[in-house]
Amino acid sequence: MNAKKISIGTKPSTRAAAAPAAADNWVENRVEEEPMKRLTIDIPASLHRAIKMQTAARGTKIADEVRQILQEKFGSN
């Protein structure tokens, strides 16, 4: 029968002790985002294609850009 050995590692560093403090800081300082609602609209395929090509070239998402346009037009609350 082979005897198995279990090695016990060293004590956690003080860096690991800082993790709970960082978590507490995150919880205390986080900003809750407003709940989102879905908006569905119909647009011509050619317009969708143009929007998709331009947003893809910029590396952005259609939803993010449309959200920004709507925010600029209608503002917040």
C-alpha positions as CSV (number, residue, x, y, z in Angstrom):
1,M,0.0,0.0,0.0
2,N,1.4,3.4,-1.0
3,A,1.2,6.2,1.5
4,K,-0.2,9.4,0.1
5,K,1.3,12.7,1.1
6,I,-0.6,15.9,1.3
7,S,1.4,19.1,1.1
8,I,0.1,22.2,2.7
9,G,0.9,25.5,1.0
10,T,2.1,28.7,2.5
11,K,-0.1,31.2,4.2
12,P,-2.0,33.5,1.9
13,S,-0.3,36.8,1.2
14,T,-1.6,40.2,2.3
15,R,-2.6,40.7,-1.3
16,A,-5.3,38.1,-0.9
17,A,-6.5,39.9,2.3
18,A,-7.0,43.0,0.2
19,A,-9.6,41.3,-2.0
20,P,-12.4,41.5,0.5
21,A,-11.7,45.3,1.0
22,A,-11.8,45.7,-2.8
23,A,-15.1,43.8,-3.0
24,D,-16.5,46.0,-0.2
25,N,-15.4,49.1,-2.1
26,W,-17.0,47.9,-5.3
27,V,-20.3,47.2,-3.5
28,E,-20.4,50.6,-1.8
29,N,-19.5,52.6,-4.9
30,R,-21.5,50.8,-7.6
31,V,-24.2,52.6,-9.5
32,E,-27.3,50.6,-10.3
33,E,-28.3,50.9,-13.9
34,E,-31.8,51.8,-14.9
35,P,-33.9,48.8,-16.1
36,M,-34.0,48.5,-19.9
37,K,-37.1,48.2,-22.1
38,R,-37.1,46.8,-25.6
39,L,-38.1,49.0,-28.6
40,T,-38.8,47.3,-31.9
41,I,-39.1,49.4,-35.1
42,D,-39.3,48.5,-38.8
43,I,-36.8,50.2,-41.1
44,P,-36.0,49.6,-44.8
45,A,-33.4,47.0,-45.5
46,S,-31.2,49.5,-47.2
47,L,-31.1,51.8,-44.2
48,H,-30.4,48.8,-41.9
49,R,-27.5,47.8,-44.2
50,A,-26.1,51.3,-44.1
51,I,-26.3,51.6,-40.4
52,K,-24.8,48.1,-39.9
53,M,-21.9,48.9,-42.2
54,Q,-21.0,52.2,-40.5
55,T,-21.3,50.8,-37.0
56,A,-19.3,47.8,-37.9
57,A,-16.6,50.0,-39.4
58,R,-16.5,52.0,-36.1
59,G,-16.5,48.8,-34.0
60,T,-19.7,49.8,-32.3
61,K,-23.1,48.2,-31.9
62,I,-26.3,49.4,-33.6
63,A,-28.2,49.4,-30.3
64,D,-25.5,51.5,-28.6
65,E,-25.6,54.1,-31.3
66,V,-29.4,54.2,-31.6
67,R,-29.6,54.5,-27.8
68,Q,-27.2,57.5,-28.0
69,I,-29.2,59.2,-30.8
70,L,-32.5,58.7,-28.8
71,Q,-30.9,60.1,-25.7
72,E,-29.7,63.2,-27.5
73,K,-33.1,63.7,-29.1
74,F,-35.3,63.0,-26.0
75,G,-32.9,63.4,-23.1
76,S,-33.2,61.7,-19.8
77,N,-36.5,61.8,-17.8
